């Protein structure tokens, strides 16, 4: 078992979930991807490695990983969901709609919004999960016309 699998296993246990081979395999596919993947993409990738794995097992494993905080569900056009591996600390996401790359951003970017909501509206934010969709710096550079 590699270091990523051990970390995923520890996080599943901490969340009160069972550690199964399939859950670790799904977590490893997400971690290795470095970008958002749909459930079908995760399933297709795993089928090449583990031909006996079932589609329903992959879907259930993804939902368990989301519930345990190891993954995040992002909504794509057409109400299709994609999944991305997540670090344990609280963070938000920048999701590139062009290449699918997802970057985690620190809470420090969002905290000023929560502070302003409390100051202006008296609303105390206890939790926030924000995903920003757009084009990453690489895709924007590639789209720029040559000078």
ABEGO torsion letter per residue (X at the ends): XBAAAAAAAAAAAAAGBBBBAAAAAAAAAAAAAGBBBBAAAAAAAAAAABAABBAAAAAAAAAAAAAAGABBBBBBBGGBBBBBBBBABBBBBBBBAAAGBBBBBBAAAAAAAAAAAAAAAGBBBABBBBBBBEBBAAAAAAABBBX
